[in-house]
Amino acid sequence: MTLRREAFLGHVKERGEYDTLEEAERAARVVLALLGAHLVGGVRAQLAACLPETYALILLNPLTSAEPLSPERFVRATAAWIEGATEQTASWDVSAVLSTVTDAAGEDLLGQILLQLPAGYDLLFGRPQPT
């Protein structure tokens, strides 16, 4: 079931402890654009179907990554895209957005998403996998 935009942003705002919805919106846009560049095929489309239309379109943007970013580089890239962000604040942004994405997607789809990403992304999604 697709979350409404307001509900999705509300979860991101709460988890990120943002003062405004605009801060949550900024984090969601950046993190989903970067995530979308790493996902392909049916998994990307299935995840988009779980998101509000605004964020689905961002995820489906034809931006593609030349190489998969490690979780650490993903956080650094997020920091680079958000004005005034540090790696520490970007880590918070990534966690707030991806944990909300996890709830929207469900465990089965999350498993498929993690198969497309380098090791360590499970922690960014807030779902550590047993090693």
C-alpha positions, 0 to 999 in steps of 0.5 A: 500500500502506498503511503500518502505524501504527508504521512511519508514526510511525517515519518521522515520528519519524526525519525530525523527529528527535523524542525520543519517538513521542508527539512524532511522534504530536502532529505527525502529528495536527495536520498531517494535520488541517490538510491534510485541511481543504484536500483534497476529493473523490477525492484526499482519499479516495485519500490516506486509503487510503494512511495508517494508519486512525488518520491516515486518520480524522483526514485525513477529519475533516469540518473544512474550511478557509474559504479555502486557506492559503498554505504560510506560513499553514499552518506558522503554523496548525500552530504555533498548534495545537501547544503551545509550538511556534514557526514554526521548529519547526512548519516542521520538524513539517510537513516531517517529516509531509508528507515521510512522507505523500509516500512513502506516497502516491507521486508520481502522487497527490502531483501530484493533491494539489498541484493542490488546494493553493496554490503553494509546498506542493511545498516543504512536501512535500519535492518542489520542482517546477520553475518 
